[in-house]
Amino acid sequence: MNATEHATGLGPPTPERIRRAPKVVLHDHLDGGLRASTIVELATETGYRDLPTTDPEQLAAWMRRGANRKDLTLYLETFAHTVGVMQTAEAIARVARECAEDLAADGVVYAEVRFAPELHTERGLTLDDAIEAVLEGFSQGSDGTPLTIRAICTAMRHLHRSAEVAEAAVRWRDRGVVAFDIAGPEDGFPPDDHLEAFQYCRRENFHITIHAGEAYGPRSIWKALQFCGAERLGHGIRIVEDIVTGDGGDRTLGRLAHYIRDRRIPLEVCPTSNVNTGVFASVADHPIDALVQLRFRVTVNTDNRLMSNVSMTSEMAALTDTFGYDWARLRWLTVNAMKSSFLPFRERLQIIEGVIKPRYAPLEAAQSEPPV
């Protein structure tokens, strides 16, 4: 412990200290972060009878085992149960409220949480009904906390309602929806299948983030950027396939990688999830640190807190344990995320200057700034 850490009693990053530090998450799925006990209770309330078990602890373990099968398509199968209990406005609002409560308790000060309205219409809800319920829940759960939370509306890339979802997202843009996204099985369902939706968002000056570069390589990323106008990349981690490492360890960027770095296009990186879906064998094998060292606009995210058994605290702690990240590096990643958010510029700046930097200042007082 250095002199400043000893004097302040703060010490280096540990999970409990990280939990108290301000954090920002840009890539978190509402239907991937339910409390297991809530799934069981909602199943009873809504008459959903397909759960593999009604014991919350066993259900959480089943979800984690099901998701950790090293394949994105298999990973997505677990969502049938979470979506299955989110088919009423009351259920959706509860899940959204608890999501905000859980993020606030984890020290998150800004969150963009995404969900697919079209998946919540099996019992008669409209897209707008689902969006309204989510935003109501977010408002209830964040009230009285330091958390600012916004929604991203996601369309499913293997279905055919993306234009409707984009239009619904834009309708709610002034009430808490900040962007449009597509998600689902990436391989075989390229983003440019949904050009109508993306072109509509661009005409409306509405923000776009796209799942790309997770289960498919640089071509998916290229299409997301150059065909569809993505401002951020959901995961985007397989851009490393456009980076060549020489015998001496020097790295040479391809044209797409250069473009992403030069344009400061944010990567919504989700390390543990990438291990669960089989993109990388372990966090130690994950290229997030290489991308940090190469000065890409890297952000750290949870993806699915239930399925991957993670929080922003645990993801940051894993990076600290694996790559030796200190408070200065964690702040750098946090500021990266806040700068990359879809809040208006003035509001982003207020959170950076009024919340993140002041609360990190004593943590990193004795440490030098990382490169920007």
C-alpha positions in Angstrom: 0.0 0.0 0.0 1.5 3.4 -1.0 1.5 6.5 1.2 -1.7 8.0 -0.2 -3.6 4.7 0.1 -2.4 4.3 3.7 -3.4 7.9 4.5 -6.9 7.6 3.0 -7.5 4.0 3.9 -8.9 3.4 0.4 -6.4 0.9 -0.9 -6.2 -0.8 -4.2 -9.3 -2.1 -6.1 -11.1 -5.0 -4.4 -14.6 -6.1 -5.2 -16.1 -4.2 -2.3 -14.2 -1.0 -3.1 -15.1 -1.4 -6.8 -18.7 -1.7 -5.8 -18.6 1.7 -4.1 -17.0 3.3 -7.1 -19.1 4.9 -9.8 -19.7 2.7 -12.8 -21.4 3.0 -16.3 -22.9 0.2 -18.3 -23.9 0.5 -21.9 -24.7 -3.1 -22.8 -27.0 -4.9 -20.4 -30.1 -6.9 -21.5 -33.2 -6.5 -19.4 -34.3 -10.1 -20.0 -30.9 -11.4 -19.1 -30.7 -9.8 -15.6 -33.8 -11.0 -13.7 -33.6 -12.1 -10.1 -34.2 -15.9 -10.1 -36.7 -15.5 -7.3 -38.6 -13.0 -9.4 -38.8 -15.5 -12.3 -40.3 -18.1 -10.0 -42.8 -15.7 -8.5 -43.9 -14.3 -11.9 -44.3 -17.8 -13.3 -46.8 -18.5 -10.6 -48.6 -15.1 -11.1 -48.8 -15.4 -14.9 -49.4 -19.1 -15.2 -46.1 -19.8 -16.9 -45.5 -23.6 -16.4 -42.3 -24.3 -18.4 -39.6 -23.5 -15.8 -37.1 -26.4 -15.3 -37.3 -25.8 -11.5 -39.2 -23.5 -9.1 -36.3 -23.4 -6.6 -34.7 -20.0 -7.1 -31.1 -21.1 -6.3 -31.4 -24.2 -8.6 -33.0 -22.0 -11.3 -30.1 -19.6 -11.2 -27.6 -22.4 -11.4 -29.6 -24.0 -14.3 -29.5 -20.6 -16.2 -25.8 -20.3 -15.7 -25.1 -23.9 -16.9 -27.4 -23.4 -19.8 -25.7 -20.2 -20.9 -22.2 -21.5 -20.5 -22.3 -23.8 -23.4 -19.8 -22.0 -25.6 -22.2 -21.2 -28.4 -24.3 -18.0 -28.9 -27.3 -19.8 -30.2 -27.4 -22.2 -27.2 -26.7 -19.3 -24.9 -29.9 -17.6 -26.2 -32.1 -20.6 -25.4 -32.2 -19.7 -21.7 -34.1 -16.5 -22.5 -37.2 -18.4 -23.4 -38.0 -18.6 -19.6 -37.2 -15.0 -18.7 -39.2 -13.7 -21.7 -41.9 -16.2 -20.9 -42.7 -14.6 -17.6 -42.5 -11.0 -19.0 -45.8 -10.9 -20.9 -47.8 -8.5 -18.8 -47.3 -4.9 -18.2 -47.1 -5.5 -14.5 -44.4 -8.2 -14.8 -42.3 -6.1 -17.2 -42.5 -3.1 -14.9 -41.4 -5.2 -11.9 -38.5 -6.6 -13.8 -37.4 -3.1 -14.9 -37.8 -1.7 -11.4 -35.7 -4.4 -9.9 -33.1 -4.0 -12.7 -32.7 -0.4 -11.8 -32.5 -1.2 -8.1 -29.9 -3.8 -8.6 -27.7 -1.6 -10.8 -27.9 1.2 -8.3 -27.0 -1.1 -5.5 -23.9 -2.1 -7.6 -22.7 1.5 -7.8 -23.8 2.1 -11.4 -24.5 5.8 -11.9 -25.5 5.6 -15.6 -27.0 2.6 -17.5 -28.5 1.9 -20.9 -30.5 -1.3 -20.7 -31.8 -2.9 -23.8 -34.8 -5.1 -24.5 -36.8 -6.4 -27.4 -40.4 -5.1 -27.3 -41.5 -7.6 -29.9 -40.7 -10.5 -27.5 -43.3 -9.2 -25.0 -46.4 -9.3 -27.1 -47.5 -12.9 -26.8 -50.5 -12.0 -24.5 -51.7 -9.0 -26.3 -49.4 -6.2 -25.3 -48.4 -3.8 -28.1 -44.8 -2.6 -28.7 -45.7 0.7 -27.0 -47.3 -1.1 -24.0 -44.0 -3.0 -23.4 -41.9 0.2 -23.8 -44.2 2.1 -21.4 -43.9 -0.6 -18.8 -40.1 -0.7 -19.0 -39.8 3.0 -18.6 -42.2 3.1 -15.7 -40.2 0.4 -13.9 -36.9 2.2 -14.6 -38.4 5.4 -13.1 -39.6 3.6 -10.0 -36.4 1.7 -9.4 -34.0 4.6 -9.9 -36.0 7.2 -7.9 -34.1 8.4 -5.0 -30.8 6.8 -6.2 -27.8 8.2 -8.0 -28.6 6.1 -11.1 -29.6 7.7 -14.4 -31.1 4.9 -16.6 -32.3 4.9 -20.2 -33.7 2.2 -22.5 -32.5 0.9 -25.9 -35.1 -0.8 -28.1 -33.8 -4.0 -29.7 -35.2 -5.8 -32.7 -34.5 -9.5 -33.2 -32.4 -10.0 -36.3 -33.9 -13.4 -37.2 -37.5 -12.0 -37.1 -39.2 -9.4 -39.3 -40.4 -6.5 -37.1 -37.3 -4.3 -37.1 -39.0 -1.4 -38.9 -41.9 -1.4 -36.4 -39.5 -1.6 -33.5 -37.5 1.3 -34.9 -40.6 3.4 -35.3 -41.7 2.6 -31.8 -38.3 3.5 -30.3 -38.4 6.9 -32.0 -41.9 7.5 -30.7 -40.5 7.2 -27.2 -37.3 9.1 -27.8 -38.2 12.0 -25.5 -39.4 9.8 -22.7 -36.4 7.6 -22.0 -35.6 5.5 -25.1 -32.2 6.6 -26.5 -31.3 4.2 -29.3 -32.2 1.3 -31.6 -30.4 -2.0 -31.8 -30.6 -5.5 -33.3 -29.7 -8.7 -31.5 -30.1 -12.4 -31.7 -28.2 -15.1 -33.7 -25.6 -13.2 -35.6 -24.3 -15.9 -37.9 -26.6 -16.1 -40.9 -28.6 -12.9 -40.1 -26.5 -10.0 -41.2 -27.4 -6.5 -40.1 -28.1 -5.2 -43.6 -31.1 -7.4 -43.7 -32.7 -4.6 -41.6 -31.7 -1.6 -43.7 -35.2 -0.1 -43.7 -35.1 0.2 -39.9 -31.6 1.7 -39.8 -32.3 4.1 -42.6 -35.4 5.3 -40.7 -33.4 5.9 -37.6 -30.8 7.8 -39.5 -33.4 10.0 -41.1 -34.8 10.7 -37.7 -31.4 11.5 -36.2 -31.8 8.7 -33.8 -28.9 6.7 -32.3 -27.9 3.2 -33.4 -25.9 0.5 -31.8 -25.7 -3.0 -33.3 -24.7 -6.4 -32.0 -21.8 -7.2 -34.3 -18.5 -9.0 -34.1 -19.5 -11.5 -31.4 -20.5 -14.7 -33.2 -19.3 -13.5 -36.6 -16.2 -11.8 -37.7 -15.1 -8.5 -39.2 -17.5 -8.6 -42.1 -20.5 -8.3 -39.7 -18.8 -5.3 -38.1 -18.1 -3.7 -41.5 -21.7 -4.1 -42.5 -23.0 -2.7 -39.2 -20.8 0.4 -39.6 -20.8 1.1 -43.4 -24.3 -0.2 -44.4 -26.3 0.4 -41.2 -24.7 3.4 -39.6 -23.8 2.0 -36.2 -22.4 4.5 -33.8 -21.4 1.8 -31.3 -20.6 -1.9 -31.6 -22.3 -4.4 -29.3 -19.4 -6.6 -28.4 -17.3 -5.8 -31.6 -14.6 -7.9 -30.1 -13.8 -9.9 -33.2 -12.2 -6.8 -34.7 -9.0 -8.5 -33.4 -9.3 -10.7 -36.5 -8.3 -7.6 -38.4 -5.2 -7.1 -36.3 -2.0 -9.1 -37.0 0.6 -9.7 -34.3 4.1 -10.1 -35.6 6.8 -12.4 -34.2 8.2 -9.6 -32.1 4.8 -8.8 -30.6 4.2 -5.7 -32.7 0.6 -5.4 -33.9 -0.5 -4.2 -37.3 -4.1 -2.9 -37.8 -6.1 -3.7 -40.9 -8.1 -1.0 -42.6 -11.3 -1.8 -40.7 -9.5 -1.8 -37.3 -7.8 1.5 -38.2 -11.2 3.0 -39.1 -12.8 1.9 -35.8 -9.9 3.2 -33.7 -9.5 6.4 -35.7 -13.2 7.2 -35.5 -13.3 6.4 -31.8 -16.2 4.0 -32.4 -17.0 2.5 -28.9 -16.7 -1.2 -28.4 -19.3 -2.5 -25.9 -17.1 -5.3 -24.5 -18.6 -8.0 -22.3 -15.7 -10.3 -21.3 -17.5 -13.0 -19.2 -20.3 -13.3 -21.7 -17.8 -13.8 -24.5 -16.3 -16.7 -22.5 -19.7 -18.2 -22.0 -20.6 -18.0 -25.7 -17.3 -19.6 -26.6 -15.7 -16.6 -28.3 -12.7 -16.9 -26.0 -11.6 -19.6 -23.6 -11.2 -17.4 -20.5 -10.9 -13.8 -19.4 -7.2 -14.2 -19.5 -7.4 -15.2 -23.2 -9.8 -12.3 -23.9 -8.2 -9.5 -26.1 -9.8 -6.6 -24.1 -6.4 -5.6 -22.7 -4.8 -5.7 -26.1 -7.5 -3.3 -27.4 -7.0 -1.1 -24.4 -3.3 -1.0 -25.0 -3.9 -0.1 -28.7 -6.1 2.8 -27.5 -9.4 1.6 -28.9 -12.5 3.2 -27.3 -13.1 0.2 -25.0 -16.1 0.0 -22.6 -16.8 -2.8 -20.1 -20.3 -4.3 -19.7 -22.3 -7.1 -18.2 -24.4 -8.3 -21.1 -26.6 -10.7 -19.1 -26.2 -10.5 -15.3 -28.3 -13.6 -14.5 -27.1 -15.9 -17.2 -23.4 -15.0 -16.8 -23.6 -14.5 -13.0 -21.9 -11.1 -13.3 -22.2 -7.5 -12.2 -20.3 -4.4 -13.2 -18.3 -4.9 -10.0 -17.4 -8.5 -10.8 -16.4 -7.6 -14.4 -14.1 -4.8 -13.2 -12.7 -7.0 -10.5 -12.0 -9.8 -13.0 -10.0 -7.3 -15.1 -8.2 -6.1 -12.0 -7.3 -9.6 -11.1 -6.4 -10.7 -14.6 -4.6 -7.7 -16.1 -3.6 -5.7 -13.0 -5.9 -2.7 -13.6 -5.6 0.0 -11.1 -8.1 2.8 -10.2 -6.8 5.0 -13.0 -7.5 2.4 -15.6 -10.9 1.7 -14.1 -11.8 5.4 -14.2 -10.5 5.6 -17.8 -12.9 2.7 -18.8 -15.7 4.4 -16.9 -15.2 7.8 -18.6 -14.9 6.0 -21.9 -18.4 4.5 -21.4 -19.9 7.8 -20.2 -18.5 9.7 -23.2 -19.9 6.9 -25.5 -23.4 7.1 -24.0 -26.4 8.3 -26.0 -27.3 11.0 -23.5 -27.1 14.5 -24.8 -23.6 16.0 -24.6 -24.4 18.4 -21.7 -25.8 15.6 -19.6 -22.9 13.3 -20.3 -20.5 16.0 -19.2 -22.4 16.6 -16.0 -22.1 13.0 -15.0 -18.4 12.8 -15.9 -17.4 16.1 -14.2 -19.9 16.1 -11.4 -20.0 12.4 -10.4 -17.4 10.1 -11.9 -14.2 12.2 -11.7 -14.9 13.6 -8.2 -15.6 10.1 -6.8 -12.6 8.6 -8.5 -10.2 11.4 -7.5 -9.4 10.0 -4.0 -9.1 6.5 -5.4 -6.4 7.3 -7.9 -4.7 10.2 -6.1 -1.3 8.5 -6.1 -1.6 7.0 -9.5 -0.6 8.4 -12.9 -3.2 8.9 -15.6 -3.4 6.2 -18.3 -3.1 7.2 -21.9 -6.2 8.5 -23.6 
